[in-house]
Amino acid sequence: MNYPQFFKTIETIKVQDPLSQVLGAFSDGEYEFSYLDVVKSAGHSCPTVAGAYLITLEALKALYKDQRAIRGDIKVEFKESLEEGVAGVISNVVSQITGATDKSGFKGLNTKFARHSLMDFDANIQSSARFTRLSNNTSVDVIYNPSSVSASPQMMPLMQKMLQGESSKEEMQEFGKLWQKRVENIFANIPNVITLKLS
């Protein structure tokens, strides 16, 4: 399996999952998600998928400090509706990591370990997303804005040729490299693309 090597350098998200512990999936319910895990599920790596990973990573670090985030203890709200823009792509990544879903998630075992109804859209917030740690009712608003990380000027003409079916194999490969270079630069500039506000 070949993929950009910078994927390996991105901080992983460590979680503790009481449900997986009870059902014997992971010892002590502890495991972690990598950016590669998320990319495989999404089927691609782009600024949106990177942003979804980053808002989750930074929000959970703020809410749980040096502890593992607890799946099932996290509620997530989005300003956008599910059908708007890239909200669906972002929410899928966030759900994969946190376990939070709207109505479609796990209903629990005798009311315990439920994952449904922990994700809302059309929320009255001013941020990209709000993460709430239910065990202490602490919330963090996260804004993701990658506009400060510009794409290579070579990308647009290469994309146009590709979409018109006129690009060579070498040009398609070059486009992919330039696309992933911007993603890599986003991860290298987290303080400039992510803003957090605890409440």
Secondary structure, DSSP 8 states (H G I E B T S, - for coil): ----GGGGGS--EEEE-HHHHHTTSSGGGEEEE-HHHHHHHHTS--HHHHHHHHHHHHHHHHHHTTS-EETTSEEEEESS-TTSTTHHHHHHHHHHHH---SSSS---BTTBS--TT-EESS-S-SSSEEEEETTTTEEEEEEE-GGGS---TTHHHHHHHHHTT---HHHHHHHHHHHHHHHHHHHTTHHHHEEEEE-
